[in-house]
Amino acid sequence: MSRPRHPRHAARRLPLLVALAVTSLAALGGGCAGGAAEPTPPSGAAERPAANIVVVMTDDQALDTMGAMPLTRRLIGERGTSFDRAFVSFPLCCPSRATFLTGQYAHNHGVRDNAGPRGGYQSLDRDHTLPVWLSDAGYRTAFVGKFLNGYGKDEAVREVPPGWSEWYGLPAANKQRAFDFDLNENGKVVHYGGEPGRPDPYKTDVLADKAVGFVRGAAPSHRPFFLWVATNGPHRDSSLPEDAARNPEPAPRDRGRFDRWRPPRRAAVNEADVSDKPRDVRRRPRLDRAARQRLDREYVSQLESLASIDRLVGRLVRRLRAAGELDRTLLVFTSDNGFLRGQHRLEGKSRPYEESIRVPLLVRGPGFADGAHDRRLVANVDLATTILDAAKTSADTTLDGRSLLPGADRRRPRHEVLLEVFERKHAFTGLRTRHYTYIEYEGGARELYDLRRDPQQLDNLAGRPDLAGVRARLARRLAGLRNCVGASDCS
């Protein structure tokens, strides 16, 4: 879908676009296709009163693993606001990260899966994203970690997407590995690990070094800065065998740290009766002992891998404080999606259930009260709008989200979050309201859960005659949101 563009942004970026074209032509002989092989300097005038922005995003983090992150909870949650009803609209890595970068639902930004034909990195219009808008506003920008799925394949391994002043991106070939990996550092591929006589560095520790190094160089400065740190923990490493003792692999210092922990044993885990669920769930057998033991090991491994991310957050906060920048920095901690660990006999994400769509969202910064809890329905589509609001700038496209900054317009609170999953055998659209989850599958199945009485989503009420009015009301609202465009239309 085409988007209106603001002329002032187009004019302001003309010199940048010319420079990028020259850079791309120069790079054609250097093994880089589809993008520049070096970073983009800020193109706009600096406006120092604007806030710095630091975002730490984990990968596949279930809300029930936050117990492994005491520093993050104390340094961001207790010194800022915890959003207790935070959701992702498309609970899958690449579409979710595209929503963060664009402030749009997937039906508008067009990234509909982790890979082609209508998904992955190549499906994103990278010229109209958060780093480009912030660079236009004079921000120094940096990315560290896992970008969109499919980034850095083959000859494009050195590519640096538009808008980034500094770039430390994990190529596609080894983005899940905890040790022995490559990192694209501003267009140069650097390998970590494999040196005789020396222990291999742990990936999260390397990413932390890059993130802290960027802050050290950017603060204090006459320019505000934007840093997005996207870890690939606690995502599983698909290259490891299914019976691996640890998956994901933690830092050596964290092995065994959570051995006594066990995941919550609730009725939804290995659900006894799934006869009211969609067909592909009904066909799933109950988890056997080996599967349950593997999921228990995976839970412990996820906690262990989060310990190093917790230290990363602590290092960033200490560096910001030492530079005198902490009080004027917006700090955001969240995940790209949640994770099902046996609930309804499922493992993974891209499902409409709470464990898949619900994520941690902690925000510290100017105006966010210490230790506050915000119980509004919020979604990842709101993050780009919030960041642009804090940066005192705007986008050159229509955004679907609403600012979460204190003092932002709250006259029309959001009553529901749109849920959508495309290009999958279980494709669906739906709503998550304060009290209900309502889902319509492409194959015709329906799900309706009353979250006040059934928070574990055990009893599908879609066929109940006495709830026909509720179902019809939610169906009408979903029909109005399914193709919505812009904040006023989408909330």
Steps between C-alpha positions, in 0.01 A plus 500: 500500500645838403557760768488881499843659541581835652680728250730641768635151571548423132689824441710462809609149397597585143873551576496181708343299217761626255777403742348157549479447124869584463589271790297214355665534160842497661408187693388293203847359458536428869255214545201705621171481314172667590634769734790716609814345643562780746293690758293813440602820684219706655348725233303742715595783729558403861235589757659420836191558719347184350533183706750225433330167431631154591294190418596148613292232328527130577397215269217257591485601866201370693370731769551232766881521460536856632599353837845439350552874444520678838720784369260579216201495732676724750677744265218544247180361654538643852640826365235531231170357382407135452231452236306205638289444187757518221450290187647442157254499212686242288684260736783402266854637486525676163148651473521616862836671450367660181213641705751646746691665213194638320234560764257311277301181517624223269210546257646847435878447511471182293742269687275198540739221603861425593588417138380547142307537290331770709716497810850548628744791480458552127127572542560806717511847342817598685500862381199580718594377846582629846879542456452701179251733666724547803808554284303765311437666836874510579524188713810286509365146462638153571378144463649204688394136462235305307319699233212368288501134392682461171732796554863445395459208262772398255652797316300749708686398818664846520182699440415789734132602477412870459497735796760336723807701606657190656417139419584174677268247340498120513498343152235240423739204492586501872263731677383232746840374608615598848868446414714500182308762301544788256397861551463764229674799656424805286541304177793282609434138601685410821516146639484428874634171635722222382829649624734224629565516872230759568140442613238594244321824591129471579281680249290704745819625667633613160172676422513668841854624426383651170195664659694648791775612262247688291359678805853585615570666165159665461455640851546771592456656157332790329280244321232281658538130424286194430627151583310180423652188659325186372633184662430158355461358851301325632415361152583131446796408281356278225846367414529318834365146542156464654642321805762771569555559871475876445301673226543794478859486620572730795822673590732257682467701821121450499485123446316338788384831643129410468518121521247493784244708309202338330245660266154572643285187499162629386204324344569647154838322489446169321127580504296186558204587275561695178185385323376862482819630337572539125566183300882515500500526881245221538730272302789546738561219748566574861864568583684188609753488781798565271332809353413635845856448620637678192268797560614513864863509384414768247341716771816480712716576196288803417541631853876445483528682167297793636749545784759636255241734344419623850867589545493676162218723626693571819812599305299737277340671798836542674656645184211744452526608863878550476451715190235713669240391244279262698237754604444617142490153346188303417580137588272228359519128574275255315490185283401439138245238608422258779547123501275197547668231706247216485185707554218339299762239397683765295855629490613824339303808398279635213190396695225715655547368854618717788844342537572578133364857470578642844843655557689693766504876443691719747567869427716741694557862406381859524143508629468129584438468873714272716341162567179577313278233344298592191211263429394643165495269200818586308674335206833494322342716230512784757878495549608689187242773566621529859865526394425765237298692758797491741732607215269792411485394137266319262484227238452533125235227504172449681551325835243267654615531862450755778755665724544357849676809632341654810282789391429350158138501388301251707152620417432184298656205683563192290232238553668220308825391335479363147657154463605368159705210367533448124664247266466211746289185521328652801463856361255715696389847594353589836466733794640507850276722713514560875265208559494285186714337234310451175660324200387428144708243307523494123365145502182612674572401861423749777628544855356712778638511855371689801830598664339606826366150568747301291841671488667176382271481193382148565133540406424623146163678516461574129214251465303611805152631395475726804815687388385555141463874568856530635636303206311716247621822662862386496468376141373842390786675675754261347356565154557871557862454611615231258608755237534808719749775416623760750463547874148642490380210286695226681411579862 
